Amino acid sequence: MRYESAMEHSPRFDKLCAEARANITEISAEEVAERIAKGSSFVLVDVREESELAKGRIKTARHMGRGVLERDVEKAIPDLDADIVLYCGGGYRSALSAESLQRMGYRNVKSMAGGWRGWKDKGLPTE
């Protein structure tokens, strides 16, 4: 599942993200919204920068920026079987983050395709 970015990325970054996507599971914004609406038990993590977070977020998300995710995740989410969904601005950094968490031993981590932009484009609820 690929969502077109609103910004141009370098070819090497695009390649890195494509390789990460081949190793992870992606979930659509609609699937995440449905899981929230049903009250499903999962951890939604916003990996964007503080400045991005200040512009809005998905209501149930906890913030753990990409820059500190790997350092802090074991304290915040110690269960390696936890159902985790990550999102960023466009689905690129969350794909890289999902791959990192998998390498750390997390077994049930996903990246939300399209990220925050995809969520907003679909008119899904924000705060």
mmCIF file of the C-alpha atoms, coordinates in Angstrom:
data_MODEL
# 
_entry.id   MODEL 
# 
loop_
_atom_site.group_PDB 
_atom_site.id 
_atom_site.type_symbol 
_atom_site.label_atom_id 
_atom_site.label_alt_id 
_atom_site.label_comp_id 
_atom_site.label_asym_id 
_atom_site.label_entity_id 
_atom_site.label_seq_id 
_atom_site.pdbx_PDB_ins_code 
_atom_site.Cartn_x 
_atom_site.Cartn_y 
_atom_site.Cartn_z 
_atom_site.occupancy 
_atom_site.B_iso_or_equiv 
_atom_site.pdbx_formal_charge 
_atom_site.auth_seq_id 
_atom_site.auth_comp_id 
_atom_site.auth_asym_id 
_atom_site.auth_atom_id 
_atom_site.pdbx_PDB_model_num 
ATOM 1   C CA . MET A 1 1   ? 0.000   0.000  0.000  1.00 0.00 ? 1   MET A CA 1 
ATOM 2   C CA . ARG A 1 2   ? 1.625   3.285  -1.043 1.00 0.00 ? 2   ARG A CA 1 
ATOM 3   C CA . TYR A 1 3   ? 0.433   6.797  -0.378 1.00 0.00 ? 3   TYR A CA 1 
ATOM 4   C CA . GLU A 1 4   ? 1.937   9.582  -2.449 1.00 0.00 ? 4   GLU A CA 1 
ATOM 5   C CA . SER A 1 5   ? 3.878   12.124 -0.454 1.00 0.00 ? 5   SER A CA 1 
ATOM 6   C CA . ALA A 1 6   ? 3.107   15.815 -0.507 1.00 0.00 ? 6   ALA A CA 1 
ATOM 7   C CA . MET A 1 7   ? 6.845   16.494 -0.578 1.00 0.00 ? 7   MET A CA 1 
ATOM 8   C CA . GLU A 1 8   ? 9.744   15.333 -2.673 1.00 0.00 ? 8   GLU A CA 1 
ATOM 9   C CA . HIS A 1 9   ? 12.118  12.917 -1.024 1.00 0.00 ? 9   HIS A CA 1 
ATOM 10  C CA . SER A 1 10  ? 15.585  12.024 -2.147 1.00 0.00 ? 10  SER A CA 1 
ATOM 11  C CA . PRO A 1 11  ? 15.914  8.836  -4.199 1.00 0.00 ? 11  PRO A CA 1 
ATOM 12  C CA . ARG A 1 12  ? 17.994  7.148  -1.489 1.00 0.00 ? 12  ARG A CA 1 
ATOM 13  C CA . PHE A 1 13  ? 15.413  7.952  1.186  1.00 0.00 ? 13  PHE A CA 1 
ATOM 14  C CA . ASP A 1 14  ? 12.615  6.637  -1.060 1.00 0.00 ? 14  ASP A CA 1 
ATOM 15  C CA . LYS A 1 15  ? 14.633  3.447  -1.634 1.00 0.00 ? 15  LYS A CA 1 
ATOM 16  C CA . LEU A 1 16  ? 15.268  3.023  2.092  1.00 0.00 ? 16  LEU A CA 1 
ATOM 17  C CA . CYS A 1 17  ? 11.565  3.421  2.835  1.00 0.00 ? 17  CYS A CA 1 
ATOM 18  C CA . ALA A 1 18  ? 10.563  1.023  0.055  1.00 0.00 ? 18  ALA A CA 1 
ATOM 19  C CA . GLU A 1 19  ? 12.916  -1.578 1.507  1.00 0.00 ? 19  GLU A CA 1 
ATOM 20  C CA . ALA A 1 20  ? 11.440  -1.034 4.980  1.00 0.00 ? 20  ALA A CA 1 
ATOM 21  C CA . ARG A 1 21  ? 7.894   -1.372 3.605  1.00 0.00 ? 21  ARG A CA 1 
ATOM 22  C CA . ALA A 1 22  ? 8.817   -4.747 2.139  1.00 0.00 ? 22  ALA A CA 1 
ATOM 23  C CA . ASN A 1 23  ? 9.625   -5.938 5.676  1.00 0.00 ? 23  ASN A CA 1 
ATOM 24  C CA . ILE A 1 24  ? 6.672   -4.554 7.612  1.00 0.00 ? 24  ILE A CA 1 
ATOM 25  C CA . THR A 1 25  ? 2.882   -4.603 7.697  1.00 0.00 ? 25  THR A CA 1 
ATOM 26  C CA . GLU A 1 26  ? 0.964   -1.480 6.749  1.00 0.00 ? 26  GLU A CA 1 
ATOM 27  C CA . ILE A 1 27  ? -2.563  -0.676 7.853  1.00 0.00 ? 27  ILE A CA 1 
ATOM 28  C CA . SER A 1 28  ? -4.887  1.888  6.289  1.00 0.00 ? 28  SER A CA 1 
ATOM 29  C CA . ALA A 1 29  ? -6.170  4.986  8.045  1.00 0.00 ? 29  ALA A CA 1 
ATOM 30  C CA . GLU A 1 30  ? -9.692  3.605  7.716  1.00 0.00 ? 30  GLU A CA 1 
ATOM 31  C CA . GLU A 1 31  ? -8.658  0.396  9.485  1.00 0.00 ? 31  GLU A CA 1 
ATOM 32  C CA . VAL A 1 32  ? -7.094  2.407  12.319 1.00 0.00 ? 32  VAL A CA 1 
ATOM 33  C CA . ALA A 1 33  ? -10.238 4.577  12.608 1.00 0.00 ? 33  ALA A CA 1 
ATOM 34  C CA . GLU A 1 34  ? -12.398 1.450  12.728 1.00 0.00 ? 34  GLU A CA 1 
ATOM 35  C CA . ARG A 1 35  ? -10.235 -0.068 15.457 1.00 0.00 ? 35  ARG A CA 1 
ATOM 36  C CA . ILE A 1 36  ? -10.485 3.154  17.493 1.00 0.00 ? 36  ILE A CA 1 
ATOM 37  C CA . ALA A 1 37  ? -14.274 3.306  17.004 1.00 0.00 ? 37  ALA A CA 1 
ATOM 38  C CA . LYS A 1 38  ? -14.665 -0.319 18.149 1.00 0.00 ? 38  LYS A CA 1 
ATOM 39  C CA . GLY A 1 39  ? -12.511 0.321  21.214 1.00 0.00 ? 39  GLY A CA 1 
ATOM 40  C CA . SER A 1 40  ? -9.956  -2.266 20.111 1.00 0.00 ? 40  SER A CA 1 
ATOM 41  C CA . SER A 1 41  ? -6.989  -2.662 22.400 1.00 0.00 ? 41  SER A CA 1 
ATOM 42  C CA . PHE A 1 42  ? -3.860  -1.395 20.645 1.00 0.00 ? 42  PHE A CA 1 
ATOM 43  C CA . VAL A 1 43  ? -1.200  1.267  21.122 1.00 0.00 ? 43  VAL A CA 1 
ATOM 44  C CA . LEU A 1 44  ? -1.283  4.093  18.573 1.00 0.00 ? 44  LEU A CA 1 
ATOM 45  C CA . VAL A 1 45  ? 2.031   5.953  18.472 1.00 0.00 ? 45  VAL A CA 1 
ATOM 46  C CA . ASP A 1 46  ? 2.630   9.287  16.737 1.00 0.00 ? 46  ASP A CA 1 
ATOM 47  C CA . VAL A 1 47  ? 6.320   9.414  15.740 1.00 0.00 ? 47  VAL A CA 1 
ATOM 48  C CA . ARG A 1 48  ? 6.233   12.962 14.316 1.00 0.00 ? 48  ARG A CA 1 
ATOM 49  C CA . GLU A 1 49  ? 8.257   15.902 15.605 1.00 0.00 ? 49  GLU A CA 1 
ATOM 50  C CA . GLU A 1 50  ? 6.877   18.142 18.365 1.00 0.00 ? 50  GLU A CA 1 
ATOM 51  C CA . SER A 1 51  ? 6.257   20.945 15.852 1.00 0.00 ? 51  SER A CA 1 
ATOM 52  C CA . GLU A 1 52  ? 4.093   18.613 13.744 1.00 0.00 ? 52  GLU A CA 1 
ATOM 53  C CA . LEU A 1 53  ? 2.220   17.322 16.789 1.00 0.00 ? 53  LEU A CA 1 
ATOM 54  C CA . ALA A 1 54  ? 1.303   20.906 17.730 1.00 0.00 ? 54  ALA A CA 1 
ATOM 55  C CA . LYS A 1 55  ? -0.787  21.111 14.526 1.00 0.00 ? 55  LYS A CA 1 
ATOM 56  C CA . GLY A 1 56  ? -3.034  18.225 15.567 1.00 0.00 ? 56  GLY A CA 1 
ATOM 57  C CA . ARG A 1 57  ? -3.064  14.509 16.234 1.00 0.00 ? 57  ARG A CA 1 
ATOM 58  C CA . ILE A 1 58  ? -5.250  11.442 16.304 1.00 0.00 ? 58  ILE A CA 1 
ATOM 59  C CA . LYS A 1 59  ? -7.126  11.532 19.601 1.00 0.00 ? 59  LYS A CA 1 
ATOM 60  C CA . THR A 1 60  ? -5.982  8.235  21.150 1.00 0.00 ? 60  THR A CA 1 
ATOM 61  C CA . ALA A 1 61  ? -2.334  8.501  20.056 1.00 0.00 ? 61  ALA A CA 1 
ATOM 62  C CA . ARG A 1 62  ? 0.592   8.729  22.411 1.00 0.00 ? 62  ARG A CA 1 
ATOM 63  C CA . HIS A 1 63  ? 3.596   10.705 21.233 1.00 0.00 ? 63  HIS A CA 1 
ATOM 64  C CA . MET A 1 64  ? 7.039   9.162  20.958 1.00 0.00 ? 64  MET A CA 1 
ATOM 65  C CA . GLY A 1 65  ? 9.057   11.066 18.367 1.00 0.00 ? 65  GLY A CA 1 
ATOM 66  C CA . ARG A 1 66  ? 11.124  9.205  15.797 1.00 0.00 ? 66  ARG A CA 1 
ATOM 67  C CA . GLY A 1 67  ? 14.278  10.614 17.354 1.00 0.00 ? 67  GLY A CA 1 
ATOM 68  C CA . VAL A 1 68  ? 13.687  8.887  20.709 1.00 0.00 ? 68  VAL A CA 1 
ATOM 69  C CA . LEU A 1 69  ? 11.402  5.978  19.814 1.00 0.00 ? 69  LEU A CA 1 
ATOM 70  C CA . GLU A 1 70  ? 13.958  3.193  19.932 1.00 0.00 ? 70  GLU A CA 1 
ATOM 71  C CA . ARG A 1 71  ? 15.521  4.621  23.090 1.00 0.00 ? 71  ARG A CA 1 
ATOM 72  C CA . ASP A 1 72  ? 12.238  4.973  25.008 1.00 0.00 ? 72  ASP A CA 1 
ATOM 73  C CA . VAL A 1 73  ? 9.907   2.293  23.655 1.00 0.00 ? 73  VAL A CA 1 
ATOM 74  C CA . GLU A 1 74  ? 10.930  -0.513 26.013 1.00 0.00 ? 74  GLU A CA 1 
ATOM 75  C CA . LYS A 1 75  ? 9.903   1.524  29.061 1.00 0.00 ? 75  LYS A CA 1 
ATOM 76  C CA . ALA A 1 76  ? 6.709   2.835  27.451 1.00 0.00 ? 76  ALA A CA 1 
ATOM 77  C CA . ILE A 1 77  ? 5.664   -0.463 25.838 1.00 0.00 ? 77  ILE A CA 1 
ATOM 78  C CA . PRO A 1 78  ? 7.529   -3.346 27.499 1.00 0.00 ? 78  PRO A CA 1 
ATOM 79  C CA . ASP A 1 79  ? 5.333   -6.107 25.997 1.00 0.00 ? 79  ASP A CA 1 
ATOM 80  C CA . LEU A 1 80  ? 6.991   -7.409 22.804 1.00 0.00 ? 80  LEU A CA 1 
ATOM 81  C CA . ASP A 1 81  ? 3.606   -8.827 21.731 1.00 0.00 ? 81  ASP A CA 1 
ATOM 82  C CA . ALA A 1 82  ? 1.776   -5.493 22.126 1.00 0.00 ? 82  ALA A CA 1 
ATOM 83  C CA . ASP A 1 83  ? -0.393  -4.499 19.171 1.00 0.00 ? 83  ASP A CA 1 
ATOM 84  C CA . ILE A 1 84  ? 1.317   -1.285 18.010 1.00 0.00 ? 84  ILE A CA 1 
ATOM 85  C CA . VAL A 1 85  ? 0.378   1.036  15.135 1.00 0.00 ? 85  VAL A CA 1 
ATOM 86  C CA . LEU A 1 86  ? 2.773   3.855  14.251 1.00 0.00 ? 86  LEU A CA 1 
ATOM 87  C CA . TYR A 1 87  ? 2.074   6.943  12.166 1.00 0.00 ? 87  TYR A CA 1 
ATOM 88  C CA . CYS A 1 88  ? 4.006   9.993  10.998 1.00 0.00 ? 88  CYS A CA 1 
ATOM 89  C CA . GLY A 1 89  ? 3.320   12.751 8.482  1.00 0.00 ? 89  GLY A CA 1 
ATOM 90  C CA . GLY A 1 90  ? 3.120   10.632 5.337  1.00 0.00 ? 90  GLY A CA 1 
ATOM 91  C CA . GLY A 1 91  ? 3.915   7.031  6.249  1.00 0.00 ? 91  GLY A CA 1 
ATOM 92  C CA . TYR A 1 92  ? 7.638   7.092  5.561  1.00 0.00 ? 92  TYR A CA 1 
ATOM 93  C CA . ARG A 1 93  ? 9.153   7.580  9.023  1.00 0.00 ? 93  ARG A CA 1 
ATOM 94  C CA . SER A 1 94  ? 6.568   5.256  10.550 1.00 0.00 ? 94  SER A CA 1 
ATOM 95  C CA . ALA A 1 95  ? 7.626   2.520  8.113  1.00 0.00 ? 95  ALA A CA 1 
ATOM 96  C CA . LEU A 1 96  ? 11.250  2.987  9.152  1.00 0.00 ? 96  LEU A CA 1 
ATOM 97  C CA . SER A 1 97  ? 10.165  3.028  12.800 1.00 0.00 ? 97  SER A CA 1 
ATOM 98  C CA . ALA A 1 98  ? 8.127   -0.157 12.410 1.00 0.00 ? 98  ALA A CA 1 
ATOM 99  C CA . GLU A 1 99  ? 11.120  -1.911 10.900 1.00 0.00 ? 99  GLU A CA 1 
ATOM 100 C CA . SER A 1 100 ? 13.302  -0.726 13.797 1.00 0.00 ? 100 SER A CA 1 
ATOM 101 C CA . LEU A 1 101 ? 10.858  -1.989 16.404 1.00 0.00 ? 101 LEU A CA 1 
ATOM 102 C CA . GLN A 1 102 ? 10.659  -5.346 14.650 1.00 0.00 ? 102 GLN A CA 1 
ATOM 103 C CA . ARG A 1 103 ? 14.450  -5.555 14.785 1.00 0.00 ? 103 ARG A CA 1 
ATOM 104 C CA . MET A 1 104 ? 14.200  -4.844 18.523 1.00 0.00 ? 104 MET A CA 1 
ATOM 105 C CA . GLY A 1 105 ? 11.925  -7.874 18.933 1.00 0.00 ? 105 GLY A CA 1 
ATOM 106 C CA . TYR A 1 106 ? 8.429   -6.365 18.721 1.00 0.00 ? 106 TYR A CA 1 
ATOM 107 C CA . ARG A 1 107 ? 6.230   -8.905 16.954 1.00 0.00 ? 107 ARG A CA 1 
ATOM 108 C CA . ASN A 1 108 ? 2.973   -7.051 16.261 1.00 0.00 ? 108 ASN A CA 1 
ATOM 109 C CA . VAL A 1 109 ? 3.881   -3.616 14.927 1.00 0.00 ? 109 VAL A CA 1 
ATOM 110 C CA . LYS A 1 110 ? 2.337   -1.874 11.913 1.00 0.00 ? 110 LYS A CA 1 
ATOM 111 C CA . SER A 1 111 ? 2.745   1.414  10.072 1.00 0.00 ? 111 SER A CA 1 
ATOM 112 C CA . MET A 1 112 ? -0.289  3.479  9.086  1.00 0.00 ? 112 MET A CA 1 
ATOM 113 C CA . ALA A 1 113 ? -0.063  4.028  5.331  1.00 0.00 ? 113 ALA A CA 1 
ATOM 114 C CA . GLY A 1 114 ? -0.414  7.685  4.350  1.00 0.00 ? 114 GLY A CA 1 
ATOM 115 C CA . GLY A 1 115 ? 0.244   8.904  7.875  1.00 0.00 ? 115 GLY A CA 1 
ATOM 116 C CA . TRP A 1 116 ? -1.286  12.079 9.254  1.00 0.00 ? 116 TRP A CA 1 
ATOM 117 C CA . ARG A 1 117 ? -1.864  13.543 5.774  1.00 0.00 ? 117 ARG A CA 1 
ATOM 118 C CA . GLY A 1 118 ? -3.765  10.441 4.690  1.00 0.00 ? 118 GLY A CA 1 
ATOM 119 C CA . TRP A 1 119 ? -5.833  10.530 7.887  1.00 0.00 ? 119 TRP A CA 1 
ATOM 120 C CA . LYS A 1 120 ? -6.750  14.194 7.395  1.00 0.00 ? 120 LYS A CA 1 
ATOM 121 C CA . ASP A 1 121 ? -7.408  13.764 3.648  1.00 0.00 ? 121 ASP A CA 1 
ATOM 122 C CA . LYS A 1 122 ? -10.024 11.161 4.541  1.00 0.00 ? 122 LYS A CA 1 
ATOM 123 C CA . GLY A 1 123 ? -11.700 13.566 6.974  1.00 0.00 ? 123 GLY A CA 1 
ATOM 124 C CA . LEU A 1 124 ? -11.124 11.322 9.972  1.00 0.00 ? 124 LEU A CA 1 
ATOM 125 C CA . PRO A 1 125 ? -11.383 12.844 13.485 1.00 0.00 ? 125 PRO A CA 1 
ATOM 126 C CA . THR A 1 126 ? -8.463  14.790 14.969 1.00 0.00 ? 126 THR A CA 1 
ATOM 127 C CA . GLU A 1 127 ? -7.758  16.823 18.055 1.00 0.00 ? 127 GLU A CA 1 
# 
